[in-house]
Amino acid sequence: MSMDTADQETEPRRRGGPFRFFGEVRAEARKVTWATRQEVTVSSIMVFIMAVVAAVFFFLVDSIAGGLIRWILGIG
């Protein structure tokens, strides 16, 4: 009998409770490289600038497209 590799478990299931779970979460959180205050500030400013640039771009494209459509249809 051959079994698919997806059906085979490579390691047995481990059981644990909430204390083990939160202990593992804490252990993983210690491995995270957290951003510095300066990195967060610079990233936040860049996101704000890009959002403003995108908003201006889409406003201009929408205004131009709306004007062209009104001109083509003779509405305005």
Secondary structure, DSSP 4 states (H G I P E B T S, - for coil): ----TTTS-SSPPP---HHHHHHHHHHHHHH--PPPHHHHHHHHHHHHHHHHHHHHHHHHHHHHHHHHHHHHHT--
